[in-house]
Amino acid sequence: MTDEQLQELHHTLPEQTIAEAATSTLRNKRNGLQSNAMGADLLKAHVALLEKEILLSKHGDIFRLVQHHYRRLQAWHDQYTGWRIQRTSTLIRLVRHSSTATQGYQYERLRDAKDFACLTWILWYAENRQLSGRGNDQQFLLSQLADQIQEQSSQGEEEGTTLDFRRQTDRYSIQRALHYLGDLGGLQLVDGQTREWVDQTGNVDVLYEFTDVARSLVAALDAGAVAESAAQLHPLQPGLLPMAQSVPALMRAWRSLLLGPALFAFDDSEAFAVLRTHAETVATELLDTFGWLLEIQRNYACIIRPLGSATGPTTTLTIYGTLDQIVLLLCAALRERLHTAPWATPDQYGCLHLTNEDMNELFFAVRERFGDNWGNDARSRGSSSLLNDVSRKMRQLGMLRGPDENGNILILPLAARFSASYEKPEQQTPTTGRTRSRARAKTARPTPALPGME
């Protein structure tokens, strides 16, 4: 109610009625401000719960904020994802269930398959200590853990699955797994240095202690579901998990979108079709709940986050890292090859079926054309090693799957989203001071383009 309206009421209503009207106006304004603040806090809680794998009491305000909004958060996930929020006085964790198998690795800290194997064996060791009655004593020596893992992994029948910590590469794998679990809060270093054990510096050992976070991770693991999925998965086949087929299609769509990197029609055509039908409703709910945007292309859908807003384990592309530049350049080369001298045709889901030889040929062409613009490390490395790292990055981003045992590769339509080119020195505009020196240093910086490219 404006001041003019209040003045008009002053001439037509008793004084008591005027006071009541003014009080009501102030109350409505205050309620509106409180509602906006609560909405902002709830959005912040939603994002933190999704992007933080584990929230601990030591995280302070954000932990208390999620605790405060727990019922609203759980009600939302009951409706849209079916995920459960696990909480105690010391930790909060959104227990997520994927509908499709993400082909490749989502986290930079875990680099190869043996890193994941070590992480799984460490959790097995934690569970084994619980079952053996040593639950109150969570401390253990790294040498004891390594001996147990090495003994158990040696019983595997598949070639290459055995872990041997006399090899430094395997010691690096367990080190990365330990650091990753430590970052989650599942381990505490009590005494010693892991690096010294990895480097075999004298007769050293390391004392660790499991926490409640490790027990939470163990309790949430469904070994039967993992085994069932592993038996049916193939790197170049659709990744819809067997246990997810009974989940409603729209709920599967929400799960794939939120876990990322994208929902592909290739993996779950039913969920993708339902998403297109409910696109406006999903986009509105996504924006209101997380502040994020929904993008739907012909064969995939993904979430667009504002620049700098991601705080969780989200793999992103930048224009500054050499590997990222090569990925962007390869995407551009793929598009150019399809337009000028196609050697493959996208299938009905927008996927390209290539071979290792095709990727090697493409990479060599990109390196010959742009390699002088890359950093010293990339220029000095062999093409095979560098392409392996680039392929791993593309898997993390949801652009590539494979190769399989026959050397076949699948390029997913998300790769069509990106392109890049290097600026020529003469295209640079004059700058001054600090900006000028940076411009010279970044003369060969690629400029990404982000159309649908389909």
SULGI-V667625 format. One record per helix or strand of 2 or more residues. SS is the DSSP state (hx for helix, st for strand). FROM is the first residue (numbers start at 1). LEN is the number of residues. If there is no record, write none. Layout:
ss:SS from:FROM len:LEN
ss:SS from:FROM len:LEN
//
This chain:
ss:hx from:3 len:10
ss:hx from:15 len:37
ss:st from:55 len:2
ss:hx from:57 len:3
ss:hx from:61 len:8
ss:hx from:70 len:11
ss:st from:84 len:4
ss:st from:91 len:5
ss:hx from:113 len:19
ss:st from:139 len:3
ss:hx from:142 len:12
ss:hx from:168 len:17
ss:st from:187 len:5
ss:hx from:194 len:5
ss:st from:207 len:4
ss:hx from:212 len:9
ss:hx from:223 len:10
ss:hx from:242 len:3
ss:hx from:249 len:11
ss:st from:263 len:2
ss:hx from:269 len:9
ss:hx from:279 len:12
ss:st from:293 len:4
ss:st from:300 len:5
ss:hx from:322 len:19
ss:st from:352 len:4
ss:hx from:356 len:18
ss:hx from:376 len:5
ss:hx from:383 len:14
ss:st from:400 len:3
ss:st from:408 len:4
ss:hx from:413 len:5
ss:hx from:425 len:3
ss:hx from:433 len:9
//
